[in-house]
Amino acid sequence: MKAVAKAHTNIALIKYWGKRNDELILPMNNSLSLTLDHFYTTTEVQFDERLANDMFIFNGEQASEAESTKISSYLNMVRQYAGVKRNAYVRSINHVPTSAGFASSASGFAALAAASTKALGLEVDKKTLSMLARQGSGSACRSVYGGFVEWEKGNSDDGSDSYAKPILPEAEWDLRVLSVLLESKAKPISSRKGMKRTVETSAFYSGWLKAVDQELAEMKKAIHTKDFERLGEVTEANALKMHATMLGSQPPFTYWQSGTVSVMEEVQQLREAGIQAYFTIDAGPNVKILCLPEDEQIVRDELEKLPAVKGIYGCRPGPGIEYQDYL
Ligand code: PMV
């Protein structure tokens, strides 16, 4: 009745932006990500019929009310799937600097999905695990696999065809992703709220949907031919389009801050100097930079000179879900 699982975060190169079903978390478009080795969550779940409530310990401390409610409602879905009623004791350690604005929901829900199903003795394949992780946080469905991963949006109303598939394992292409931590101001609006407003009001949302399939096809070709330049160009163009949809929303919003723009400018300058570096940005001010292993040091050196840069975390392609004996 006890299991421990480890899941890594992933960075979307083709973004998931917009839901067609909020409750089941069904996306409007396919997305494609790279799982990262440096950031991960390990979670232990133990179901115990003697527990009066679910209990959660995050990084050694009692979880907040809001976190507890979120995890309990997720476990209710897993319990319903398994046909059991027992409460659970959950301990989770996040090796992601969450307070710094690096998202941990992908690794968090992927680890919770894997540990809770294993603790209940359920034999779930990766496709099912991906669908279960999706219902915690959309991007979590991609963290089931290592390396490059595509989340197929599916077309059904019940979500039975909306899950991730591996594209290229992590050992096949040695790249670097530099996660740049910025001096940032107030917390931005959640991805959940940002997506909803964009889908409902953005003058540019139809343009986003129209472009994404072509970008996805080009990116898959770039991955299979290991064409780094094309991979980077499509990654950057896709991120810029996603952020443009927010500017066309009502009321308009952006996750960019002055530091975000300074990093984007630096990446452009590096390219003008002949270094292949490309940026991508999620629903927050921080920037991730894709580069080749031989250019990592120079990219780091140049970024460290920027006053807004508070830290740089170097990542490589990382693995999918792993089970462990202990937390
Ligand atoms: O899975 P969520 O609800 O945290 O949304 C993720 C949204 C983006 O990070 C902006 C894009 C993506 O595909 O990960």
Boltz pocket constraint, residues with backbone or C-beta under 6 A from the ligand:
constraints:
  - pocket:
      binder: B
      contacts: [[A, 10], [A, 11], [A, 12], [A, 14], [A, 15], [A, 16], [A, 17], [A, 31], [A, 103], [A, 105], [A, 106], [A, 137], [A, 138], [A, 139], [A, 140], [A, 191], [A, 192], [A, 281], [A, 282], [A, 283]]
      max_distance: 6.0
